[in-house]
Amino acid sequence: MKESIEPSIYGLVDGDLLGRTNLLRWIREFVRGSQMGPGYYMEFGVLNGESMVDAYRQLRGCLSHLYGFDSFAGLPELDASDQRGAALMPSFYAGNFKGMRKDLVFESVVNACRMPRERLTLVEGIFSNSLPLFDKTQLVHQGVPLCINIDCDLYSSTLDVLGFIEDLIVDGTWILLDDFWTYRGNPNFGPQKAFIDWLRDNPRVGATPYGNYRGFGRAFIAYRKMETD
């Protein structure tokens, strides 16, 4: 008998590795059971919008609005903190992962979801530039952040995002770190290090680990720390 050298697919079929779609389905039930909604979804690192489509399809009925942030020009220039780990992730270099233009992504998401156009906002720019200019007062009437998907690959970009969302988070906000296990799993680099540093230095927000998904991702449920913590 010839030995098979292909990996078994049964683990994926049986659900041993949690996929993004099933994770979002559970988040929907979590939101409903906790009576959190309606609220909004945020994504940092949109690329061509596939994950935003998935999020809308699984969370619709709970969502008031979707916000997507991306440079739409690929990864930014790596700063010193990102360059230190570059050898562990050679594909993370400036300009890589450039997808479609912002207007094309907008049309793609709206059409795929058959959603009202006014329910989607896309913000273009490098996070360090665009996030400080975003007017958070527009979120007041959108409820609370139900799910925040962070898919921006780099330590510096992830830290920019975490600082931006800090005052938005409520008990039960899901944080999805799509690239948590990149850099060969080394916690001294990338999004994993950014998340560790942010939680360590943050007196107001904590996060309970939920589980891994799609191989490289890790999901957390955030909470507001008590003043006595």
C-alpha positions in Angstrom: 0.0 0.0 0.0 1.4 3.4 -1.0 1.8 5.7 2.0 -0.2 8.9 1.9 1.8 12.1 2.3 -1.2 14.4 2.2 -2.6 15.8 5.5 -5.9 14.5 6.8 -8.8 16.9 6.2 -11.0 15.2 8.8 -10.0 17.6 11.6 -11.1 20.5 9.6 -14.4 18.9 8.6 -15.2 17.8 12.1 -14.4 21.2 13.5 -11.2 20.7 15.4 -10.0 23.9 13.9 -12.5 26.7 14.4 -13.2 28.6 11.3 -14.0 32.3 11.1 -17.6 31.7 10.0 -18.4 29.4 12.9 -16.7 31.7 15.3 -18.9 34.6 14.0 -22.0 32.4 14.3 -21.1 31.8 18.0 -20.5 35.5 18.5 -24.0 36.2 17.2 -25.5 33.8 19.8 -23.3 35.4 22.5 -24.6 38.8 21.5 -28.2 37.7 21.5 -27.9 35.8 24.7 -26.2 38.7 26.4 -28.7 41.2 24.9 -25.8 43.4 23.7 -27.2 44.5 20.4 -27.7 46.2 18.2 -24.1 47.4 17.9 -21.4 47.8 15.3 -18.5 45.8 13.8 -15.1 47.2 13.2 -12.3 45.8 11.0 -8.7 47.0 10.7 -7.1 45.6 7.7 -9.9 45.1 5.2 -8.0 44.1 2.0 -10.7 43.2 -0.5 -13.5 42.9 2.1 -14.1 39.2 2.2 -14.1 39.0 6.0 -16.4 42.0 6.3 -18.9 40.2 4.0 -18.6 37.1 6.3 -19.1 39.2 9.4 -22.2 40.9 8.0 -23.8 37.6 6.8 -23.3 36.0 10.2 -24.1 39.0 12.4 -26.8 40.7 10.5 -29.8 41.4 12.7 -27.4 42.4 15.4 -25.4 45.0 13.5 -26.2 48.7 13.2 -23.1 49.6 11.1 -19.8 48.2 9.8 -16.6 50.3 9.8 -13.5 49.2 7.9 -10.1 50.8 8.1 -7.3 50.1 5.6 -4.5 52.0 3.8 -5.7 50.3 0.5 -2.1 50.5 -0.4 -0.7 47.4 1.3 1.4 47.4 4.5 3.1 50.6 5.6 6.8 51.1 5.9 8.1 49.0 8.8 9.3 50.9 11.8 12.2 49.7 14.1 9.9 47.5 16.1 8.6 45.7 13.0 12.0 45.4 11.4 13.4 43.5 14.4 11.1 40.6 13.5 11.2 40.8 9.8 13.2 37.7 9.3 10.5 35.7 11.0 7.8 37.0 8.6 9.5 37.8 5.2 6.1 38.4 3.6 5.4 41.4 5.9 7.1 44.2 3.9 5.9 47.6 2.8 3.4 47.5 0.0 2.6 43.8 0.3 -1.1 42.7 0.6 -2.3 45.6 -1.5 -5.8 44.8 -2.7 -8.5 46.7 -4.6 -9.2 50.4 -4.4 -11.4 51.7 -1.6 -14.3 52.4 -3.9 -14.2 48.9 -5.5 -14.0 47.3 -2.0 -17.1 49.4 -1.0 -19.1 48.2 -4.0 -18.0 44.6 -3.6 -19.0 44.5 0.1 -22.4 46.2 -0.4 -23.3 44.1 -3.4 -22.2 40.8 -1.8 -24.2 41.5 1.3 -27.1 43.2 -0.4 -26.9 45.7 2.5 -28.0 49.4 2.6 -25.1 51.5 1.4 -25.4 53.8 4.4 -24.6 51.0 6.8 -21.0 50.7 5.6 -18.1 53.1 6.2 -14.6 52.6 4.9 -11.8 54.8 6.1 -8.6 55.1 4.0 -5.2 55.8 5.4 -2.2 54.5 7.4 -3.6 53.9 10.9 -1.2 56.3 12.7 -2.6 59.0 10.5 -6.3 58.1 9.9 -7.3 56.9 13.4 -6.6 60.1 15.3 -8.8 62.0 12.7 -11.8 59.6 13.0 -14.7 61.3 14.7 -15.9 58.9 17.4 -19.0 60.9 18.1 -20.6 59.2 15.1 -20.5 56.0 17.1 -22.8 57.3 19.9 -26.0 56.3 18.1 -24.7 52.9 16.8 -24.7 51.0 20.0 -21.6 49.3 21.3 -18.7 47.5 19.5 -19.8 43.9 19.3 -16.8 42.6 17.4 -13.5 44.2 16.5 -11.4 42.3 13.9 -7.7 43.3 13.9 -5.9 42.0 10.8 -3.0 44.4 10.3 0.0 42.1 10.6 2.5 44.5 12.3 3.3 45.4 15.9 3.1 49.1 15.3 -0.2 49.0 13.4 -1.8 46.7 16.0 -0.7 49.0 18.8 -2.2 52.0 17.0 -5.5 50.1 16.7 -5.6 48.9 20.3 -5.0 52.5 21.5 -7.9 53.7 19.3 -10.4 51.1 20.5 -9.5 51.3 24.2 -12.3 53.8 25.2 -14.9 52.1 23.0 -14.7 48.6 24.5 -17.5 47.4 26.8 -17.9 44.1 28.7 -18.4 41.4 26.0 -16.7 43.1 23.1 -15.0 40.4 21.0 -11.5 41.2 19.8 -10.2 39.0 16.9 -6.5 39.0 16.3 -6.2 37.5 12.9 -2.4 37.3 13.0 -1.8 36.4 16.6 0.4 33.3 15.8 2.5 34.9 13.1 6.2 35.4 13.6 6.5 31.7 14.2 4.5 32.2 17.4 7.2 34.3 19.0 5.5 36.6 21.6 8.3 39.2 21.2 7.1 40.3 17.8 4.0 41.3 15.9 0.4 41.5 17.0 0.9 39.1 19.8 3.5 41.3 21.4 1.3 44.4 20.8 -1.6 42.8 22.5 0.5 41.6 25.5 2.1 45.1 25.9 -1.3 46.8 25.6 -2.9 44.6 28.2 0.1 45.0 30.6 0.0 48.8 30.4 -3.8 49.3 30.3 -5.5 50.0 33.6 -9.0 50.0 32.1 -9.4 47.0 29.8 -8.8 43.3 30.2 -9.3 40.3 27.8 -10.3 36.7 28.5 -8.9 34.3 25.9 -11.6 32.4 24.0 -9.7 30.3 21.5 -7.8 29.9 18.3 -9.4 30.1 14.8 -8.2 29.7 11.2 -4.7 28.6 12.4 -3.1 32.0 12.9 -6.0 33.8 14.7 -6.9 34.0 18.4 -10.2 35.4 19.8 -10.6 37.2 23.1 -13.6 38.6 25.0 -12.8 42.0 26.4 -14.1 43.5 29.6 -13.8 46.7 31.6 -11.6 46.4 34.7 -13.0 47.3 38.1 -11.6 50.5 39.5 -10.2 48.4 42.4 -8.2 46.1 40.1 
